[in-house]
Amino acid sequence: MGKIISLQKWLTGALIFGLMLSGNLASAQDEVASAIRRYKAYEASTGYYEEYEVLPQRQRPLITIPNIRQGLIPYSPTAASVRSRTHLADSHQGIRFYAGRQCADCHTAAAMDIHTTRANLTCRQCHGGEPIASIHYYWSPLNPIRRHAYVCSKCHEGASASYAAYVVHAPNPSMAGTMKSFPVLFYAFWIMIAIAVGTFVLFIPHTVLWGIRELFVKKKKTGGEQDEQE
Amino acid sequence: MNRNRIRRFTPLQRLSHIFLIITFLVQSATGLGRMYMETAWGQRLCWFFGGYEASREVHIWVGIIMLCGFVLHVLYLLAKVEWKGFPQSLFGPDSMLPRPADLKEFFQHVAWFFGARKPPEFDRWGYWEKFDYWAVFWGMVIIGVTGLLLAWPIAASRIMPGWGLNVALWVHRIEALLAMGHVFLIHFFIAHLRRHNFPMDRAMFEGSADLDAARHERPAWIRRLRDSGRLEGMLVTDSMIGQRVLFYLFGYAAVAAGLFLLIGALINVPHISW
């Protein structure tokens, strides 16, 4: 009897151990730009991490029309059944011509956030190398259960899970869709805009009219110390 | 010498205003520089303060200095309140607190713009001056609190969820744009361009206003002072020409800096992502 219980324990342990190994570890957990290049190798030269991962990313060599998305994602027949891409080890699995594309070709809005446009970060510095795991893939470094430790704290030392709840790809606060996806941001934005616009709507015409009206006032000179004549 | 000016601001109040001019302009430049980092204009602004990262340091430190000034100002207010007749003393004509007469004067003033009524007889503070004052007061609280959250985001996310920083950023941004727009357009126009003050209202630098002008615009104030016999004691002579040159130079330097920021920001709006 005792031997059977002990065997059960060993089997359970082996099963859990096996499960832990069975998932594909997302390679993004290592800071690499490609199979042979490491970000750190470039740090001394530019101060920025490598800007060229898939292709030259934001500074495109060819002239393009802004805000025009070029082409749609072509699904291959084999991956046609893939609808939800939020839990995949390779979130771009089955997308044709993937290797020749840049992130912002498809993720146009995602490339407009402050991390990208101001701090000059590249997508890969957070999302990692190929294959890029879906955010909710269990082993993804960007999975909310470990995102603060695996990704945010690379730059923001001491980042907590709460800190990682900052929405990096925040929606446009003015849009109606934001009312559903991020209501606090939506209402805060519109209340502040209402205050600002209200102030200007009141005071700009007021000030202009005042300025015009004063052109028609005669300045009286009554002299220094004498009191006004009533 | 002819004592043709009336005392309006104490040296401490004038110093506070200069403090506010300098800190406000630095905050505007560093904040706009970072916001416009995608444009050559923004990069040049940041370059002036030592780059993108250094601008943030300057912005945070000057922000802290500003908040210290704000705390000192609140202490100053507490010391200045007449506790004897409290709280009625808060609503006298010398107080910055709004009172019903301000609303009445506002409507009468607007009616005067259209020639419908006589101009209101303002007392010591016009409604637009009270609005300016409380706009800064409220702005300090809003921008100060959100600024502190954004300056120490990791500490801030202990007391609120991290997405609060998204909200704080937008509140900080819009309130700052409102403040800059108000100061660079409306405040500058009222203090410099309208005919009553053209080319510049020196009162905030010199401490005194032209008696004729005050009698013309604020008759209620002058009458109140004269009736209580305090007018004579408040008359002062004009400043020396050298001082006046200094006031004009400083005032116009601030206007130039403000307009540079305002125009640059407006021109470059299409080139940044929000």
Interface residues (C-beta under 8 A of the other chain):
Chain A: M112 T117 R118 A119 H156 E157 G158 A159 S160 S162 Y163 A164 A165 Y166 V167 A170 N172 P173 F182 V184 L185 A188 F189 M192 I193 I195 A196 T199 F200 F203 I204 H206 T207 L209 W210 G211 I212 R213 E214 L215 V217 K219 K220 K221 T222 G223 G224 E225 D227 E228
Chain B: N2 R3 N4 R34 M37 E38 Y52 H109 V110 W112 F113 F114 G115 W128 F131 A135 P153 I154 S157 R158 M160 P161 G162 W163 G164 L165 N166 V167 W170 V171 I174 E175 L177 L178 G181 H182 L185 I186 F189 I190 L193 R194 R195 H196 L211 D212 R215 H216 P219 I222 R223 R226 L231 L235 I272 S273 W274
